[in-house]
Each structure stands twice: as structure tokens, then as C-alpha cells.
Amino acid sequence: MTAIYIAGIALCSVLAQWLAWAVKIPAILFLLVTGLLLGPVFNVLDPDALFGDLLFPLISLSVAVILFEGSLTLHFRELKGIGKVVRNLCSIGMVVTCVILGLSSYWLLGLDWRVAAVIGAVLVVTGPTVTAPLLNAMRPTKEVDRILRWEGIVIDPIGALFAVLVFEAVMLAGKTGVLSHTLIALITTVGVGLSIGILAGWLTAFLIRREWLPYELHKFGVLALVLISFTVSNFISHESGLLAVTVFGIYLANQDDLELDSILEFKEDLSQILISTLFILLAARLKLSDLMLLGPSVVVFLLIVLFVARPACIAVSTHNSTLPWRARAILMWIAPRGIVAAAVGSVFALSMAKAGIADAQKIVPLIFTVIIVTVVLQSLTAIPIAKLLKMRQPKPSTVLIIGANHLARAIAKGLQDQKIEVHLSDPAWENCKMARMDGLTCYYGNPQSEHAERYLPMSNLKSVLALSPNRHHNALGVQYFSHMLGEKNVYSLKSSDAHAKANKDSATFLSRQILFGDSASYARLSSMVAKGGKVSSTKLADAFTWQDYLEVNKDAVPLFIFKLTDEEFIHLTPFTVGLDRTPSSGDMIIAMQPPKMSVLKEPNSNMGAVES
């Protein structure tokens, strides 16, 4: 029977994630609803009865993996460049939020001061997994988008670390009641967590550098070290394990000579599985009676969360900044709570309940109530508010190219020369390095990963061009971005005429292998570039029509049509199979010119052809 329940939880997790993917809103909402329906509403799932004494260890270990994965994204060099506002949000703003919500919990809800302090600390965390989907749909101005994305990235591990320290402090204070003993115990706990985390990070880096841990064991080996670090740290000093794994991840993230992409990708997949399962289990543990314990005063507390704590945090964090009031207003509204708050809060609640602390059973219902209200309310209102304040970006205009090989770089350079914003993406470091040397922006990794959502301008993507010689990478990108941007904005270049005849690919991928027309393929265009072919631009005019262009450039491969009005980019259209648009006067043609034909000679001075 237990196996059936576990399989059912896995199926429900997938369905919830699929619904979130289909309607393009944070998955946390459907996971919470699923857990509530299975648990307190229909009483189908009782996690405590299902797992018994294993429930708490499973939740604790899952939270450890989630925090480790989040801390792997925190690079100190990036922290320095994210701006004063984000630094303030993740330091003084975080403390202001904690104090306001902690005092509100204590005075308004009448909670034990230790429980109130933990709630205030846990609710400072937003997180990219809930913020990123909201921003992709909302498309706020670049400045606001950058601040909110980086806040979610940075405050995830820092906020969790802050919550762990607050929790350890109040737990130790509750046990001893003597300030000096409490401080000594806190220093001991923090010291153990820091020591274990740094030691685990150093050991992992040492094993990888010396190649004593084979590549195929990197993922499993690091996972084992995360779990053992967490348990050993907790064994030596109670509740220091979360601090240890967070420091472990931060240590590895800041080792520049380590290849961690496969580990990070694996941890992202594992975190998604754990998060989905964890949320359903935690929501199913809620009881309607626990929700009733909160009383009507919880409504006032929610109003404080929305209209007092967040505005105060933004006011302090943006003091003396140049942000306009409209940008500050958007920042004051967007702060959905998510995965880390629920997971960490649940672990703390279980520990405090075991310690016999009053009101510990109210932590989870209160945190989940805040999560549901902030996610639902802000998801529904973000776009209308951004429109009202005129803080949405113009129509998306960025072109993402999958692949940073020599062909992709040549095409990207041709687009960039025309002031068109281009981003490349490639999992091969050598290709990314060459792209950056050419002055092109390149993301190192797979563009459909969760990590890419934090670094690529997802909210400003207009179209995606799959130009990788690896058909697998192209297919994954086409499938992923076709859903996000619509199939009409995602294109792929076929590898060769021979591969184009294969029928083993998905229908979506096959239907998108239309880039640059019937005669174009990666093999042909790549050969042209290797032999000295160049990407050039020509402006059509009344005296130099599309037919004239074709006669003069018989061996060229037209790539794009686009228009300029007063030097402002309007629209980019790739040449594709079945293109129903004929270039006209004023259109700019970007084409791949064969060797020795890359500079077009104008037939006469009145034709208006312009080369770049």
C-alpha cells in the first residue's frame, strides 16, 4: 500500500508541474492545491501515518539538498556587481522585514516569541522559482526585472542562512535562558556548521581537481557528501546541518577552476523532484483545525506582509537611489514567498514541536497562508499594475541563438552590427569563450535549464534560432521555447539534407526545421563560413529591388529581413520555408555571402544599397 501512495504522489507531482507549465504560472500554486486536496480536504493522504518516524529525516534531507542547490548559484563576483539596491534588499531590507513580521506575529497573533522570531526570519525569502515565471509574464522594465531576479537569486541562500541562524539562536536561548551560555552555544553551532561546510567544499574540490572522483561519479558523489555533511554536522551540533550545506554550496560555487555544470544540472533536476514531493507532503499535513487556530487576526497579518513589511523593506533599500517612484511601487508589490520558506519553516516547526515550544504547530499553516496569498494575488495583479504604472518593457526584441559555434557567431555578429540585441547559448566553454572574444553575449550552459532563467533575458525574448550542430540540443530548445514563445517565433536550422529526411524527431522539431529556406542547412552554411564567407547587410530601394538583389547575389543565402525607421529597430523576420512575405523598398536584407562576394558592389550610385 505504501508503494501505491508513493507512486500516486509522484504522479500528482508531475500533473501539478504540467498544469503550471501549461498555464505559465508558478508550479508552487498547483502543488499546494494538490496537497491540500489530498490531505485536509479529502483525507486521502496522511504523510505522518505513511512515513512514520522517517518523515522528519526525509524532509530534513530534502531541505538540505534544496538549500545546497540554491547556494551553488551564489558567486561572490556577481554579488559585487548587482548594485546597491539588491545588496540592501539582501541585508538591511531583510532585517527590516524580519523585525516587522516577527513583532507582528508576536503582538498581533500572540505567538510565543521564539516562534514569532522564526516566522519573521523565514518569510524574508522570496526565491527565483516563484519570481522568474511571474516576471516572464509581467515583463517589467529592465531595471526592475534585474533587481527582482537578483534579489530572488541572492536572498535564497542568504535568507535561508539568516533563518537558520535565527532559529539556532532562539532554540538555544529557550534551552539555557542564560545570555552568556546562549552566545557560547550559538558560536559553537555556527562554528561547527561553517567548519563542516568549508571542509566538505575543500574535500570535494580536492577530489575533483585530482580526478580521484571519476566524472561519472561527480553527481552521486557530491550528493552523498551533501547528505553526510548535513547529518554529521547535526550530530556534532544540533541544527547546524543546514548552515553546513549552505556554506558547502557557496564554497564550491566560488571555485573558478571547477567544472560544476553537470552537478548543478543534476541538483536542479533532483531539487525539482524533491520540491514537488515535499510541497504535496507538507500541504497534506495541514489540518483545517490548524488553519482555524490562526483566527481572524491573520487577515491583518497578511495586510502587514503586503502593505507594511515589503514597502518598508523597499523604502530602506532604495534610499538615496535613482529609481523612479513607479519602479519602487512595483518593487513594493512583487515579493511572492515560495519553496525555501515552506521547506525551511516546516523543518523548524517539527524541531520546535519536538522541543515542546508553544505555538510551534502554527508555523506551517501561517507560512503556507502567506505563500498562497502572495503567489495568487501578485500573479493575478502584476501585469495590470505594471501596465497602470507604465512599467512594462516594449514588445520583446531579443534574439536567442542556441549554439555559439563559428556559424552562430557569424550570424549573431551580423545581427549585432545592425543594433539587434542577440544572446547566444552553448554548453561548450570553448565556443562561449570565442563568442565573448568577438564581443557577443553568451550564456554558458543549456538555455532551457532553471539556471538559465536567472541569467538570460527571458522576459525580453522575441525569437529563438537553433543553430547548434547537435540536433539533440536544437530539439530540446525548440520544444522548450515553442511553449514559452509560441511555435511561430522558434526556428531550427536542419543539420544537412540527409538528416532532414529522417523522421525520428518530434513533430514540433520537424515543423521548425525551416530556417533560411529549403536550400540552407548547417553543413552548407558552416562550409561557407569556413571558406571565408561573411554575413552582410543590404538595404533595398526603389532603384534596387528584391529581384535586382537576387540577380546580383545568386550564390548568397538570405537570412533575415528587417526594417529601420529613424535608426530604430522595428521587426526581424527570418527567411524560412514557405515565407509569405516579399522584401520591399526600405527593407534590410541580411545574407550569408560566399567567399569573395561578401562585399556587394552597388550597380549605380542611386540604388541605395548599404553594406555593413
MARNU-972373 format. One record per residue: x, y, z of N, C-alpha, C in turn. Coordinates in steps of 0.1 Angstrom, whole numbers, plus 5000, padded with zeros to 4 digits. Example, Ala and Ser with C-alpha at 12.3 -4.5 7.8 and 13.67 -1.06 7.14 Angstrom:
BEGIN
513249435078512349555078513249675078512849785071513749895071512950005079
//
This chain:
BEGIN
500849885000500050005000500950135000502050125007502950245008503450274994503750164986504350194973503250264964502050224966500950294958500850434961500950474974500850614978502050694972503250634973504450704968504350724953503850624946503650634931502650734928501550744936500550844934501050984937501851004947502451134950503351174938504051084932504951114920504051154909502951084906502051114895501351254897500951284909500351414912501351524911502551494914503651604913503851634898503851534890504051554875502851634870501651594874500451664869500451814873500851834885500851974890501952054883503051994880504152064873503652094858502951994853502452004839501452124838500552124847499552234847500252374848501252384857501952504858502652544845503252444838503852464825502852504815501652444815500652474805500052614806499852664819499252794821500252904824501552864825502652954827502553034840502352974851502353034864503252944873503653004884504552924893503952794897504752684897504252544900503852534914504352614923504152604937502652614940501952694932500452704935499752574933499952504922499352374919499752264929501052274933501552174943500852194956500652314960499952344973498552294972497852334961496452294960496352144960497252074953497251924952497351864966498351924974498551874987497351894996496752014995495552045003494351955000494251924987493051844983493351694988494551644987494851514991494851495006495251605013495351595028494051645035493951775039492851815048491551815041491451825028490151835022489451695020490151595014489551465011490151355020491251395028491851295037492251165030492851185018493351065011494751035015495551135019496951125022497251175036497951095044498351125057499851105058500751205055502151175055502751125068502251165079502751115092502450965093501250915089500950775090501750695079501950755068502650695057504050665059504750765064506250755066506650735081505750765090506150745104507350825109508250765115509450835120510350875109510150825097511050865086510751005080509551055084509051175077510051295080510351315093511251425096512651415090513251295090514551285083514451315068513351265062513251285048513051425044512251505052512051645050513351715052514051685063515351755066516351735055516551615050517551585040517151655027515851655024515351725012515651875012515351935024515652075025517152105024517952015029519452025028519852025013519351935005519651934991519152064984517952104987517452224981518252354984518652364997519552475000520952464994521452344993522752334986522652374972521652334965521452364951521352524949520552584958520452724958521752804960522552754970523852814973524852794962524752694953525652674942525552784932524552874933524452984923524953114928525453114941525853244947527353264945527753344935529153374932529453514938530453524945530853644952531153754941531753724930532053824920530753884914529653804913528453854908527753944919527953904932527353974943527854124943529154144939529754274939529154364928528654304917528154384906526654394905525854364915524454364914523854494919524654584923524054714927523754734941523754854945523454894959522054844963521054864955519654824959519554684963520154594954520054454957520854414970521954474971522754454983521954494996521254604995520454655006519254555009518654514998517554424999517954295007519154245004519554125010520354135023520354265028521054285041520054365050520154495049519354575058517854565056517454545043516054525040515554395045516354295045515954165050515754175065516654245072516454255087515254335090514954445082513754525085512454435083512454355073511354265070511154165082512254105086512254015098511654075110512154195113511754265126510254295125509754355114508354385113507454265114507754165107506954045107507053965120508253965126508453905139507653975150507654105150506954175160505454165158505054165145503654145141503054015146503853905144503453775148503353765163504253835170504253835185503153915191502954035186501954125192500554105187500454085174499154065167498553925169499353825166498953685167499153625180499853695189500053645203500853515203501853495194502653375193503853385203504353265207505553265215506653345208507453415216508453505209509453425201509753305204510653225196510053185183508753145183508053115171507953235162507653355168507453475161508753515154509853505161511153535155511553445143511253315145511453225134510653255122509353285124508453325113508953445106509353545113509853675107511153645099511953555103513253525096512953435084512053345085511753255073511053335062510253435065509453505055510153615048511553625050512253725043512653665029512553535027513053475014511953475004512253524992511353514980511753394972512853404964513353284956513053294942513953254933513753264918512753174913512453064919511452964913510053024913509753114921508353184921508453314914509553384915509753514909509853514894510753424889511053414875509853394866508953294868507753284860506853414860506753474871505953594872506553704864507853724865508553834857508453804842508553674838508553644824507153684818506153664826504753714821504553864822505153914832504954064836505754154827506954114823507954194815508054334820508554354833508754494838509954554831510254684833511354744828512654674832513754694824514954614827515454634841515454754846515954784859515254704870513854714869513054644879513254494877513254444865513454294862514754254868515854324866517154294871517154284886516554384893516654394907515854274913514654244908513854134914514454004911515053974899515653854896516853824905517753934907518953914915518553904930517553974934517053964948516753814951515953754942515553614943516753524944517753544935518853454934519753464947519953594951520953614962520253584976518953624977518353614990517953474993517953384983517653244985518653184995519953174992520853115002521153205014521253335012521553425023520353435033519153435028517953445036517753315044518053195037517953075044519053065055520253115052521353115062520953205074520353315071519853405081518853345090517853275083516753205091517353095100518353015095518952915103519652975115520353085113521053145125520053195135518953255131517853305140517253185147516953075140516452965146517352905157518652885153519552835163519652925175519653055173519753145184518553135194517353125189516153125197516052985204516452885197516352745203517352735214518552785213519552785223519152875235518552985232518053075242516953015250516152945244515052875251515452765260516552705256517052595265517852645277518652735275519552785286519052895294518552995287517953115294519053205299520353165297521453255302522153305289522253445289522853505277524253455273525053445283526453405280526553265275525753175281525753035276525153025262524153115260523453115247524453155236525153265239526153315229527253205226527753145237528753045235528252925227526952885230526352775222526152815208525752945206525452985192526752995184527853045190529153045184529652905180529352815190529752675187529052615175527752635175526852585164527252645151527452775151527852845138529252795134530152785144531552735141531552595135530652505141530652365135530052375121528952445119528352455105529352505095530052615099531052675090532152575087532652515097533852425096533452305087532352245090531952125082531752165068531052275065530752325052532052355044532952425050534252455043535052335041535052245051535852115049535252035038533952025038533251945027533552005013533552135013533752205000535252184996536152195005537552175002537852034997537251935004537451795001536851764987535751814984535051794971535951854960536351974962537252044952538551964950539151914961540351844960540151714952539051644955538851514948538651534933537951644930537651674916538851714908539651804915540851854908541851744906542051654916542951544915542451434906541151444902540551334894540451204901540451214915540251094923538751044923537951144920536551114918536151114903535951004897535751004882534551084879534551134866533551224862532151164863531951034860530650974861530150964875531050984885530550984899530451124906530651224898530651364903529251384910528151354902526851394907526451314920526651184919526351094930527251124942528551144939529551164950529251294957528951404950528651534957527351524965526351444959525051434967525351354980526151254979526551174991527251265002528151354997528851445006527951545012526951595004525951685010525251625021524751505019523951435029524751395041525951355039526851315051527251445058527551555051527851675058526751725067525551715062524351765069524151685082524251545080524051465092525151465102526351475098527551485107527451615115527151725107527151855114526051855124524851805121523751795131524151705143524851605140525251515151526151585161527151655155528051725164527451845171526651925164525952035170524552045164523552025173522152025168521752135160521152115148520552215139521652295132522852245131523852325124524052265109523352165106523452095093523052185081521952265082521552355071522652455068523252505079524252605077525452535070525752415074526952345068526752325053525552285048525352255034525252385026524752495032524752625025526152675023527052665033528352705032529152615022528852485022529352385013529152434998527852464995527552504982528152634978528252734987528852864984530352844981530952764989532452734987532652684973531852584969532052524955531752624944530752704946530352794936531452894933532352924943533353024941534752974938534752844934536052784929535952794914536752884908536652914894537152804885538052724890538652614881537852484882536752484888535952354889534852354879534652234872533552214863532452164871531452244873530252214881528952204874528952224861527752234854526852114854527551994853526851874854526251844868526951894878526451874892525351974894525452094889524352194891523052144883523252094871522152044864521451934871522251834876521651724883520951774896521551864903520951914915519651994912519552064900518352124896517252024894517551914887516551814885516151744898517151714906516751654919515951744928516351874928515551974936514151984931513951974918512551984913511751864918512351744918511651624923511351644937512351684945512151694960511151804963511251914956510352034959508951984956508651924944507351884941506751784951507551684955507151584965506951654979507951734982507851804995506651894997506351964987505252054989503951984990503751874983502551804984502451734998503551685003503551625016503351725027503951845026503851945037502452005037501852025025500552075024499551975029499751845026498851745031498851725046499951775052500051765067499151875074498851975066498052085072496652025076496152085087494852045091493952165092492752155088491752265088491652325102491852245112491752295126492952385129494152345123495352435125495152565118494552565106494252695100493252785108492352715114491352785123492052845135493152785139493852835151494452975149494653005136495253135133494353255137493053225135492053335139491953445128490953535130490753635120491853745120492653745130493853845130494853815120494753695114495753655103495553745091494353795089494053885078494854005079494854065092495654185094497154155092497554035097498954005095499353995080498453945072498653935057498754085051497954165056497954305052499354375055499854335067501154395071502254335062502154205059503054145050503154215036501954245031501854305018502054455018501554525027501454675026502254745037502954675046503854745055505254685054505454555056506854505056507554515043506954485032507654495019507854645015506854735017507154875014508254935023508254895035509354945044510754885040510754765036511954705031512454775019511654805009511954874997512355025000511655085009511955225012513355235018513755145027515055145033516155115022515855005014516854955005517055054993516055134989516255224978516555364982516755384995517055525000518355584993518155704988519255774980519555704967518755614962518955564949518255654938518555624926517955704915516755634909516255534915515055464910513855564910513055564899511855644899510755584908509855664912508855624922507955504916507755504903507055394897507755264899509055264897509855144899509855094913509855194922509855154937508455094940507355144934506055094936505954954932506454914920506454784915507254694925508454734929509254654938508554634951507754734956507054714969505954614968505454584956504354484954504754344951505954324944506354194940507254134950506754044958507653964967506953834971506653744961506053614964506953524972506353464982507153364990507053234983508053144986508053024979508652904986509452834978509852694982510752694995511752784995512652785007511852815020511052915019510252955031509452835036508752765027507852655032508752535037509752505030510652385034511352415047512052525047512852555060511852575071510752645069509852665080509252535085509052445077508452315081509452235089510752245086511752175094511852235107511852375108511952445121510752405129509552405123508352375131508352235137508852135130508952005135509951995147511052065146512052075156511552145169510852255167510252325178509152255185508352175177507252095183507851985191508951925187509651815194510151875207510652005207511152065219510152115228508852105224507752145233507452295234507852365223507652505223506252535219505552625227504152655224504052725210502952705204502552765191503452715179504252615181505052565170504252505159503052455162502152395152501452505143501652635147501052745139502052795128503352745129504352805119503952765105503752635102503452585089502152645083501052645090499852705085500052855081500752925090500853065087501753095075502853015074503753035063503052995050502352885050501652845038500552945034499853005044498853105041499553225034500653265039501453385032501853345018502353225016502753175003501553184993500453124997499253114988498753254985498653344995498153474992499053554983500353554986501353634978501453584964501553454962501653394949500353424940499253394946497953414938497753564936497753644946497453784944498453854935499753834937500653904929500753854914500453724913500453664899499253724891498153744898496953804891497053944888497754024897497754164896499054224890500054154888501354204884501254274871500654214861500554264847499754394847498454394853497654514853498354634860499054604871499754714878500954764870501654674864502754724855502254804844501154774838500554854827500054984833499454984844498955114850500055204853501155154858502355244861503255264849502855204838503655214826505155174828505255054834506555004838506754864831506054844820506354724812507354754801508154654797509054674786508254684773508954744763508354744749508254594745507654574733507554434728508954374728508954244732510254174732511054184719512354204720513154224708514454144707514754074718516054004719515953864711517053834704517153714697518053624704517653504708518453404714518853294704520153274703520753174693521253064701520752944699521252824705522452774698523552774704524852744698525652874697526952854699527952964698529152914689528852824680529852774670530252894660531152864651531552974642530453024633529452934629528352984621527453074630527153024642526253104650526853244654528153244656528853364659528853464647529053414635528953494623527653554622526553474623525253534622524853634633525253594645525053684657525753824655527053814649527753944647527054024637526453954626525754034616524554104622523854034631522654094637523054204646524154184654524554284664525054414657525654394645526154514637524954604633523754544633522554624630521854664642522554664654521954714666520854624671520854494667519854404672520454324684519754324695520254254707520254104705521354044707521553904705522153834717521653724721522353644731522553504726523753454728524053314724524053224736523953094734523952994745524652874740525552814748526252694743526852624756526752494756527252414768528752394766529352434755530852414753531552544756532452534766533052654771533952724760534552644752535452704741534652794732533452744728532552824719532152954726531752944739531353064747532553164748533753114750534953204751535153274738535053204727535253264714534153374711532953344715531853444713532153564721532553554733532853664742534053744737535053674731536153744725535753824713534653784706534053864695533153974699532953994712532154094717530654054718530353924718529053874718528653834732527453844736526953794749526653654748527253564756526953424755526753364769525753284770525453214783526053074782526853034792527552904792526652804798525952714791525052614796523952594787522952514791521752484783520752594786520152654776519252764778517952724784517552594784516252554789516452514804517552534810517752504824517152604833516952564846516452664856517552774858518752734858519852824859519852934849519552894836519452994825518353104828517353064834516253164837516753274845517853254853518353364861519253454854519853414842520853484836520553534822519553464815519153504802517953604803517853694794516653794794515353734789514853634797513653564793512453654790512353754798511153834796511253924784512453934777512554014765512953934753512753804754513053724742511853734732512353764719511353774708511353644700512553594697512653474689513853394693513853264689514953174692515353104679516653104676517153034665518052924669517752804666518552684670519552654659520852694662521952684652523052594656522752504666523752414670523952294660525152244659525352124650524852004657524552014670523951904678522451904677521851814670520451814668519651794681520351724690519651704703519451834711520551914711520452044717519352134710519352124697518352204689516952164693516752024693515451974696514952014710515752004720515352044733515052194734515852274727515552414727514252454720513952384709512752414702511552374710511652254716510452204724510252304736511252344743511152434754510552574751511252634741510852774738509652784729509252674722507952684714506852704724506852644735505752664745505852804751507052844754507152974761506853094751507353084739507253204729506253174718505753054717504853024705505752964694505252864687505952804676506452894665505652994663505953094651507153174654507653174666508853254670510053174673510053044670511152954673511452874660512752874656513152814644514452734646514552634637515752554638516352534624517652534623518352504610518652354609518252294598518452154597519952124596520452014601521851974601522351964587521651884579522051864565520851814558520951804545519751754537519451604540520551534543520351394547519551374560519951454570519351444583517851504582517651594573516351654572515251554568515751444561514851344557514551234568515251244579514951144589513651184596512951084601511651104607511651064622512751064628512851024642512651134652512551254647512451374656510951394659510751474669509351514673508751594662507451604662506651674652506951824654507151874666507452014668508752054662509751964665511151994660511151984645510451884639510451874624509851994618508752044624507952154618508752284619509752294628510552414630511852414622512252304615513452294608513352364594513052494595512652564582513552684581514552704589515352824589516152844577516052964571516853014559516452944546515352874546514852814533515252674531514752624520514952484516516452444514517152544508518552504503519552524514519152584526520052604537520152484546521352464551521552364561522752404569522952344581524152384589525452344581525452234575526552184568526952284557526052334549526352424538526852564543526052624553526452754558527752744566527952644573529152624581530352614571530252544560531252534550531552674544530552754541530752884536531552974545531252964558531953044568533353004569533652874569534952814570535852854558535252874547535952914535536153064533535553144543535753284542534453364539533353294539532053364537531753464548531053564545530753664555529253694555528753744567527353794568527353944565526553984555526554124552525054174551524954304551523554364551523454454539522254454533522054534521520654594522520554724520519254794520518654804507517354754505516654764493516154904491516054944478515455084475514655064462513955174458513155174446513955134434515255184434516155154423516855024424516754964435517454834437516454744445515654664437514554584442515054454447514154374452514454244457514954154445514254174433514754094421516154134417516454264418517854304415518754244425518454234437519254184447519554034444518553954441518753814438519553794425519453884415520353864403521753894406522053994415523454024418524053924428523253874437523753784447523153634445523453584434522953444431523353334440524553354445525153244454524953274469524353384472524253424486523053344492523053334505521853274512521253374521520053434517519353534525519053474539519253554549519053504563517853574570517853714569516753784576516353914568515153954570514654084566514354164578514754294578514354374589514254524584513454604592513254744588513854834599514254954594514755054603513955184600513455244611512855374609513555474619514255574613515055664621516055594630516655484623517655404630517055324642515755314643515155234654514755104649515154994655514754854651513254834652512654784642511254754642510954604643511354534633510954394632511954314624512254194629513154104623512353974618512553944606511853824600512853734594513053604599514053514592513453464579514253444569513853374557513553224561512453174558512053034562511452974550511252844551510452764541509052814542508452854530507152894530506853034534507953124535507753264539506853334529505853394534504853454526505053614524506253654528506453804527507553824517507353924508508353954498509054084502510354084503511054214507510754324498510654444503510254564496511254674499511054784492511954904493511954944508513154974513513355014527513754894536513454774531513854654539515354634539515954584550517354554550517454404549518254354540518454214538519854174544519754074554521054024560521253884553522353864547522553734540524053684542524153554540525453494540526053494526527153574525527753594512528853494511528953424499530053334497531453404497532553324498533853384497534053474485534753594487535053684477533753764472532653734478531353804475530753874487531553884497530953934510530754084509531454154500531254304499530554324485529354374486528454394474528854524467529054514454529254634446527954694442527654824445526454884440526454894425525354864418525254874404525355024400524855114407525055254405524755334418525155454418525055544430523655564435522655544427521255574431520555454436521255344437520555224442520355214457521155284464520955294478521255164486522055074480522454954488523454994498523254954510524154984521524754864527526054854528526754734534527254764548527254664556527854674569528754554572
//
